[in-house]
Amino acid sequence: VPSRELAEQLTAVAAQLITFSDTEILLEKCIGGTDKKRQVAKLTQTQPHIVIGTPGRIFDLMQENALFVQTVQMMVVDEADMTFDLGFLETVDEIASRMPENLQMSVFSATIPDKIKPFLKKYLGNPKVIQIENTQLVSPTIKNQLLVMGHPYLVLIFVNTKQKADEVTQDLRNHNFKVATIHGDIPSRERRRVMKQIQQMDYQFVVATDLAARGIDIEGVSHVINLEIPGELEFFIHRVGRTGRNGL
């Protein structure tokens, strides 16, 4: 997956699901910003059945001969367009090249950019393409408005750059709003802490780059503000899709 937050979220869901298994399933989360030495020691003792993580850390652990992928039966690339956009194409290629030839590979993506097609051709051979058609691009439970007045419950404010995110956060804080920030330059431990506080409703506003729109599920988002319009239409759809969920 492209981000640590999405890996954390998927690991939490997987951990719930495997409690229903009759046999023990070992799950390992592999993300940066965590104690690599301790993880290497753990993997040397026992190999997991399921690994969820970011390409960088997964590849690191393979390089350390701590994570064995020679017997992997299934590989999933989630949010593929975003994963490769973040520069992970080469790393994912390195990981996949060390796996068995009879590997089952699944690639999930909102869009299939041209630059990832050579990768897909190399590993998927003759893939089965399943396309979920959109009956509506934007859910009918979402209203798009230029300006929202009143007292919002939880607002996600999207900007295009990390610098802009920091500027907007500071500006809102100057007006005594409770504001959190999520973008790629914030250290991993800090991002984990912030995500936890957001879930606990410690903040009314969250300023984010598109990292937060992809796959991360923040409950209770009442408003999404696009302070800057993203370059890709799909990013806009992902952004506004953070709200109007579960009949809200």
C-alpha positions as CSV (number, residue, x, y, z in Angstrom):
1,V,0.0,0.0,0.0
2,P,1.2,3.6,-0.6
3,S,1.0,5.0,3.0
4,R,1.7,3.9,6.5
5,E,-1.8,5.1,7.6
6,L,-3.5,2.8,5.0
7,A,-1.2,-0.1,6.2
8,E,-2.3,0.5,9.8
9,Q,-5.9,0.6,8.8
10,L,-5.8,-2.6,6.7
11,T,-3.8,-4.4,9.4
12,A,-6.5,-3.5,12.0
13,V,-9.2,-4.9,9.7
14,A,-7.2,-8.0,8.9
15,A,-6.6,-8.6,12.6
16,Q,-10.3,-8.6,13.2
17,L,-11.0,-11.0,10.3
18,I,-8.4,-13.6,11.3
19,T,-10.0,-13.9,14.8
20,F,-12.7,-16.0,13.0
21,S,-10.2,-18.5,11.6
22,D,-10.1,-22.0,13.0
23,T,-6.4,-22.2,12.4
24,E,-3.9,-19.6,13.6
25,I,-3.0,-16.9,11.0
26,L,0.1,-14.9,11.7
27,L,-0.1,-11.3,10.5
28,E,2.8,-8.8,10.2
29,K,2.7,-5.1,9.6
30,C,5.8,-3.8,7.8
31,I,6.0,0.0,7.7
32,G,8.7,2.7,8.2
33,G,9.0,4.6,11.4
34,T,9.0,1.4,13.5
35,D,11.8,-0.6,15.2
36,K,13.4,-2.5,12.3
37,K,15.9,-4.4,14.5
38,R,13.1,-5.8,16.7
39,Q,11.1,-6.8,13.6
40,V,14.1,-8.5,12.0
41,A,14.6,-10.5,15.2
42,K,10.9,-11.5,15.3
43,L,10.9,-12.6,11.6
44,T,14.0,-14.6,12.1
45,Q,12.1,-16.7,14.6
46,T,8.7,-16.9,12.7
47,Q,7.5,-16.1,9.2
48,P,4.0,-14.6,8.9
49,H,1.1,-15.9,6.7
50,I,0.0,-12.3,5.8
51,V,2.2,-9.2,5.3
52,I,0.7,-5.8,5.0
53,G,3.0,-2.8,4.5
54,T,4.7,-0.2,2.4
55,P,7.0,-1.3,-0.4
56,G,10.1,0.4,1.1
57,R,10.0,-1.5,4.5
58,I,8.9,-4.8,2.9
59,F,11.9,-4.6,0.5
60,D,14.2,-3.6,3.4
61,L,13.2,-6.7,5.3
62,M,13.8,-8.9,2.2
63,Q,17.2,-7.4,1.8
64,E,18.0,-8.3,5.4
65,N,17.0,-11.9,4.6
66,A,14.4,-11.5,7.4
67,L,11.3,-11.8,5.2
68,F,11.1,-14.7,2.8
69,V,9.1,-14.2,-0.3
70,Q,10.2,-17.2,-2.3
71,T,7.1,-19.1,-1.3
72,V,4.5,-16.3,-1.5
73,Q,1.3,-17.5,-3.3
74,M,-0.5,-14.2,-3.6
75,M,0.6,-10.5,-4.0
76,V,-1.8,-7.6,-3.8
77,V,-0.9,-4.0,-4.9
78,D,-3.5,-1.7,-3.4
79,E,-4.1,1.8,-4.6
80,A,-1.7,1.0,-7.4
81,D,-1.8,4.4,-9.2
82,M,-1.0,6.2,-6.0
83,T,1.6,3.6,-4.9
84,F,3.5,4.0,-8.2
85,D,3.0,7.8,-8.2
86,L,4.9,8.0,-4.9
87,G,7.9,6.4,-6.7
88,F,7.5,2.9,-5.5
89,L,7.3,1.3,-9.0
90,E,10.9,0.2,-9.0
91,T,10.7,-1.2,-5.5
92,V,7.4,-3.1,-6.2
93,D,9.1,-4.5,-9.3
94,E,12.1,-5.6,-7.2
95,I,9.8,-7.3,-4.7
96,A,7.7,-9.1,-7.4
97,S,10.8,-10.3,-9.3
98,R,11.8,-12.3,-6.2
99,M,8.5,-14.2,-6.0
100,P,7.6,-17.5,-7.7
101,E,6.4,-17.6,-11.3
102,N,3.1,-19.1,-10.4
103,L,2.2,-16.2,-8.2
104,Q,-1.3,-14.9,-8.1
105,M,-1.1,-11.1,-8.4
106,S,-4.0,-8.7,-7.9
107,V,-3.7,-5.0,-8.6
108,F,-6.4,-2.6,-7.3
109,S,-6.5,0.9,-8.7
110,A,-8.9,3.8,-9.3
111,T,-7.1,4.5,-12.6
112,I,-4.5,2.6,-14.6
113,P,-1.9,5.2,-15.8
114,D,0.2,4.3,-18.9
115,K,3.4,4.2,-16.8
116,I,2.3,1.1,-14.8
117,K,1.1,-0.8,-17.9
118,P,4.6,-2.3,-18.6
119,F,4.7,-3.6,-15.0
120,L,1.3,-5.2,-15.4
121,K,2.3,-6.7,-18.7
122,K,5.5,-8.1,-17.2
123,Y,3.9,-9.8,-14.2
124,L,0.2,-10.4,-15.1
125,G,0.7,-11.9,-18.6
126,N,-2.9,-12.3,-19.6
127,P,-4.8,-10.6,-16.8
128,K,-8.5,-10.8,-16.0
129,V,-9.7,-7.2,-15.8
130,I,-12.6,-6.5,-13.6
131,Q,-13.9,-2.9,-13.9
132,I,-16.6,-1.6,-11.5
133,E,-18.6,0.8,-13.4
134,N,-19.6,4.0,-11.7
135,T,-23.3,4.7,-12.0
136,Q,-22.6,8.0,-10.3
137,L,-19.2,9.5,-9.9
138,V,-20.1,11.4,-6.7
139,S,-22.5,9.8,-4.2
140,P,-26.0,11.4,-4.1
141,T,-25.5,11.8,-0.3
142,I,-22.8,14.4,-1.0
143,K,-23.6,18.0,-1.7
144,N,-21.0,20.2,-3.3
145,Q,-21.1,23.7,-2.1
146,L,-18.6,26.6,-2.5
147,L,-19.0,27.9,1.0
148,V,-20.3,26.1,4.1
149,M,-21.5,28.2,7.1
150,G,-22.3,27.1,10.6
151,H,-20.6,24.8,13.1
152,P,-19.2,21.7,11.3
153,Y,-18.7,18.4,13.2
154,L,-15.4,17.3,11.5
155,V,-14.0,19.1,8.4
156,L,-11.4,17.7,6.0
157,I,-9.6,20.5,4.1
158,F,-7.7,19.3,1.1
159,V,-4.7,21.1,-0.4
160,N,-2.2,20.1,-3.1
161,T,1.1,20.6,-1.4
162,K,2.7,20.0,2.1
163,Q,3.8,23.6,2.3
164,K,0.2,24.8,1.7
165,A,-1.1,22.3,4.3
166,D,1.3,23.8,6.9
167,E,0.3,27.4,6.0
168,V,-3.5,26.7,6.2
169,T,-3.0,24.8,9.5
170,Q,-1.1,27.8,11.1
171,D,-3.7,30.2,9.8
172,L,-6.6,28.3,11.3
173,R,-4.7,27.8,14.6
174,N,-4.2,31.6,14.7
175,H,-8.0,31.8,14.7
176,N,-8.1,29.4,17.7
177,F,-9.5,26.4,15.7
178,K,-8.5,22.8,16.7
179,V,-6.6,21.7,13.7
180,A,-4.6,18.5,12.7
181,T,-2.3,18.1,9.7
182,I,-1.6,15.0,7.6
183,H,1.0,15.0,4.9
184,G,4.1,13.0,3.9
185,D,6.7,15.1,5.7
186,I,5.2,14.6,9.2
187,P,7.1,11.9,11.0
188,S,5.5,8.4,11.2
189,R,5.1,8.4,15.0
190,E,3.5,11.9,14.9
191,R,1.1,10.8,12.1
192,R,0.0,7.8,14.1
193,R,-0.7,10.0,17.1
194,V,-2.6,12.5,15.1
195,M,-4.7,9.8,13.4
196,K,-5.6,8.4,16.8
197,Q,-6.6,11.9,18.1
198,I,-8.7,12.5,14.9
199,Q,-10.6,9.2,15.6
200,Q,-11.1,10.4,19.2
201,M,-12.6,13.6,17.8
202,D,-10.0,15.8,19.4
203,Y,-10.0,18.0,16.3
204,Q,-12.6,19.9,14.3
205,F,-10.5,20.5,11.3
206,V,-8.0,18.2,9.5
207,V,-5.8,19.8,6.8
208,A,-4.5,17.1,4.4
209,T,-2.8,16.4,1.1
210,D,-4.2,13.6,-1.1
211,L,-2.4,11.0,0.9
212,A,-5.3,11.2,3.3
213,A,-7.9,10.7,0.6
214,R,-6.6,7.4,-0.6
215,G,-8.0,4.4,1.4
216,I,-7.8,6.1,4.8
217,D,-11.2,6.0,6.5
218,I,-11.9,8.8,9.0
219,E,-15.3,8.3,10.6
220,G,-17.7,11.2,11.1
221,V,-16.4,13.6,8.4
222,S,-19.3,16.0,8.0
223,H,-17.6,18.4,5.5
224,V,-14.9,18.2,2.9
225,I,-13.4,21.5,1.6
226,N,-11.3,21.5,-1.5
227,L,-9.2,24.6,-0.9
228,E,-7.2,23.7,-4.0
229,I,-8.6,21.7,-6.9
230,P,-6.5,18.6,-7.6
231,G,-5.0,18.1,-11.0
232,E,-6.6,14.7,-11.4
233,L,-10.4,14.3,-11.5
234,E,-10.1,10.9,-9.6
235,F,-8.4,12.7,-6.7
236,F,-11.5,15.0,-6.4
237,I,-13.8,12.0,-6.3
238,H,-11.6,10.3,-3.6
239,R,-11.6,13.5,-1.6
240,V,-15.3,14.1,-1.5
241,G,-15.9,10.4,-0.9
242,R,-14.5,10.8,2.6
243,T,-17.9,12.2,3.7
244,G,-21.6,11.2,3.0
245,R,-20.9,7.7,4.2
246,N,-23.2,5.1,5.9
247,G,-26.3,7.2,5.3
248,L,-24.8,10.3,6.9
